[in-house]
Amino acid sequence: MSVKNTFSITEARKRIFDIANDVQRPGAIYTLTDKGRPKAVIMSAGEFESWAETLEVMEDFPNLKKDIAQARREYKKGDYLTLDELLTKQGFVLADKSKNKYALHRRIAKKSAKRAG
């Protein structure tokens, strides 16, 4: 839930310490106005970083909604690999699951070293 508060810059100047504390709440955003027009926005540094990361992901994956829809269709058809299958396909050897440890060994690195020598 986004909590919006709008203040004139003059009013915000008087309350800046309260505003700085208040924006630490999730979704709290302040809009500062000049002559009644929005001029600036104040949000927590964490909120800003989250928005920036979201924008980066959107740039990296411009068709994200289509990609997710396609992945869901493939999953429903059973057309997917488990993480274990994917790692095995990439040449990793999985540790013994019965010991409940997570360890990987890369066979390919050994093969590549033998070829280079």
C-alpha positions as CSV (number, residue, x, y, z in Angstrom):
1,M,0.0,0.0,0.0
2,S,1.4,3.4,-1.0
3,V,0.9,6.2,1.5
4,K,1.0,9.5,-0.3
5,N,1.4,12.8,1.5
6,T,1.6,16.2,-0.3
7,F,3.1,19.3,1.1
8,S,4.4,22.5,-0.2
9,I,8.2,22.8,-0.2
10,T,7.9,25.5,2.5
11,E,5.9,23.2,4.8
12,A,8.2,20.3,4.1
13,R,11.2,22.4,5.0
14,K,9.6,22.9,8.5
15,R,8.9,19.1,8.8
16,I,11.9,17.6,7.1
17,F,13.0,15.5,10.1
18,D,9.5,14.1,10.6
19,I,9.3,13.4,6.9
20,A,12.7,11.7,6.8
21,N,11.5,9.4,9.7
22,D,8.1,8.8,8.2
23,V,9.3,7.7,4.8
24,Q,11.0,4.7,6.5
25,R,7.6,3.1,6.6
26,P,7.0,0.8,3.6
27,G,5.2,2.6,0.8
28,A,5.4,6.0,2.4
29,I,6.0,8.7,-0.2
30,Y,5.9,12.5,0.0
31,T,5.2,14.8,-2.9
32,L,6.5,18.3,-2.6
33,T,4.8,21.1,-4.4
34,D,5.8,24.5,-5.6
35,K,2.9,26.9,-6.3
36,G,0.6,23.9,-6.2
37,R,2.5,21.9,-8.8
38,P,4.4,18.7,-8.0
39,K,8.1,19.5,-7.9
40,A,9.8,16.6,-6.1
41,V,9.2,13.2,-4.4
42,I,10.7,12.0,-1.1
43,M,10.9,8.3,-0.4
44,S,13.2,6.1,1.7
45,A,16.6,5.1,0.2
46,G,15.5,1.4,0.4
47,E,12.3,2.2,-1.5
48,F,14.2,4.1,-4.2
49,E,16.7,1.2,-4.6
50,S,13.8,-1.2,-5.0
51,W,12.2,0.9,-7.7
52,A,15.6,1.3,-9.5
53,E,16.1,-2.5,-9.4
54,T,12.6,-3.0,-10.8
55,L,13.3,-0.6,-13.7
56,E,16.6,-2.4,-14.4
57,V,14.7,-5.8,-14.6
58,M,12.1,-4.3,-16.9
59,E,14.8,-3.0,-19.2
60,D,16.7,-6.4,-19.2
61,F,13.4,-8.3,-19.8
62,P,11.2,-6.0,-21.9
63,N,8.7,-8.9,-22.6
64,L,8.6,-10.1,-19.0
65,K,4.8,-10.7,-18.9
66,K,4.9,-12.7,-22.2
67,D,7.9,-14.7,-20.9
68,I,6.1,-15.5,-17.6
69,A,3.0,-16.6,-19.5
70,Q,5.1,-18.8,-21.8
71,A,6.9,-20.3,-18.8
72,R,3.6,-21.1,-17.1
73,R,2.3,-22.8,-20.3
74,E,5.5,-24.9,-20.6
75,Y,5.3,-25.8,-16.9
76,K,1.7,-27.0,-17.2
77,K,2.7,-29.1,-20.2
78,G,5.6,-30.6,-18.1
79,D,8.1,-29.0,-20.5
80,Y,10.7,-28.0,-17.9
81,L,13.9,-29.1,-16.1
82,T,14.3,-29.3,-12.3
83,L,17.3,-27.5,-10.8
84,D,19.1,-30.8,-10.3
85,E,18.5,-31.7,-14.0
86,L,19.7,-28.4,-15.2
87,L,22.9,-28.5,-13.1
88,T,23.6,-32.0,-14.3
89,K,23.1,-31.0,-17.9
90,Q,25.6,-28.1,-17.3
91,G,28.2,-30.6,-16.1
92,F,27.9,-30.3,-12.4
93,V,27.9,-33.3,-10.1
94,L,25.5,-33.0,-7.3
95,A,26.4,-34.0,-3.7
96,D,24.7,-36.9,-2.0
97,K,21.2,-35.6,-1.1
98,S,20.9,-38.1,1.8
99,K,23.5,-36.2,3.7
100,N,21.4,-33.0,3.2
101,K,24.4,-31.0,2.1
102,Y,24.6,-28.6,-0.9
103,A,27.8,-29.1,-2.8
104,L,28.6,-29.0,-6.5
105,H,31.6,-30.2,-8.4
106,R,32.3,-29.2,-11.9
107,R,33.4,-32.1,-14.1
108,I,33.9,-29.9,-17.2
109,A,36.7,-27.9,-15.5
110,K,38.7,-31.2,-15.1
111,K,38.0,-32.2,-18.7
112,S,39.0,-28.8,-20.0
113,A,42.3,-28.9,-18.0
114,K,43.2,-32.3,-19.5
115,R,42.6,-31.0,-23.1
116,A,44.7,-27.9,-22.5
117,G,47.6,-29.9,-21.2
